């Protein structure tokens, strides 16, 4: 089942920005705003799932931190992020 929503008292400058963003994507304002609402709903669902797994998370040991792995790679001559690979 679908539901109709109505938003009152939208300032002109907000309406203009929404209209501009919708037009830049080739969408009607309704289609654009429906996409925004769907995205927000996905974020909310993701946050619930993320929080429900909080008790099962484990911290990475320092030797597995992304920063340390990248630093060791650079020190060893592996420079993919700089556009070259030593070797």
C-alpha positions in Angstrom: 0.0 0.0 0.0 1.3 3.5 -0.8 0.7 6.6 1.2 0.5 10.2 0.0 2.6 12.7 2.1 2.2 16.5 2.1 4.7 19.0 3.4 3.4 22.5 4.3 5.3 25.8 4.7 8.3 24.9 2.5 10.3 28.1 2.1 10.7 29.3 -1.5 14.4 28.9 -1.5 14.2 25.3 -0.4 11.6 24.5 -3.1 13.8 26.2 -5.7 16.9 24.1 -4.7 14.8 20.9 -4.8 13.4 21.8 -8.2 16.9 22.6 -9.5 18.4 19.3 -8.2 15.4 17.3 -9.6 15.8 19.0 -13.0 19.6 18.4 -13.1 18.8 14.7 -12.7 16.0 14.8 -15.3 13.4 14.0 -12.6 10.2 15.5 -11.4 10.2 17.0 -7.9 8.1 14.1 -6.8 10.5 11.5 -8.2 13.5 13.3 -6.7 11.9 13.6 -3.3 10.8 9.9 -3.4 14.4 8.9 -4.0 15.5 11.1 -1.1 12.9 9.4 1.2 13.9 5.9 0.1 17.6 6.7 0.7 16.8 8.0 4.2 14.8 4.9 4.9 17.7 2.7 3.8 20.1 4.6 6.0 17.8 4.1 9.0 17.5 0.4 8.3 21.3 0.2 7.9 21.8 2.0 11.2 19.5 -0.5 13.0 21.4 -3.4 11.6 24.8 -1.8 12.4 23.7 -1.2 16.0 22.3 -4.7 16.4 25.8 -6.1 15.6 27.6 -3.8 18.0 28.0 -6.5 20.7 29.8 -8.8 18.2 32.4 -6.4 17.0 36.0 -6.9 17.8 38.8 -4.4 17.6 41.6 -5.1 15.1 45.0 -5.7 16.6 47.4 -2.8 15.9 49.4 -4.9 13.4 46.3 -5.2 11.2 45.3 -1.5 11.2 44.9 -0.1 7.6 47.2 2.7 8.4 50.0 0.4 9.4 49.5 -1.9 6.4 49.6 1.0 4.0 52.7 2.5 5.8 54.5 -0.8 5.6 53.6 -1.2 2.0 55.0 2.2 1.1 58.1 1.6 3.1 58.6 -1.6 1.1 58.3 0.1 -2.2 54.7 -0.7 -3.1 53.3 2.6 -4.4 50.0 1.8 -6.1 48.3 4.9 -4.7 51.1 7.0 -6.2 50.5 5.5 -9.7 53.5 3.1 -9.9 54.5 -0.3 -8.6 58.2 -0.8 -7.7 59.6 -4.0 -9.0 
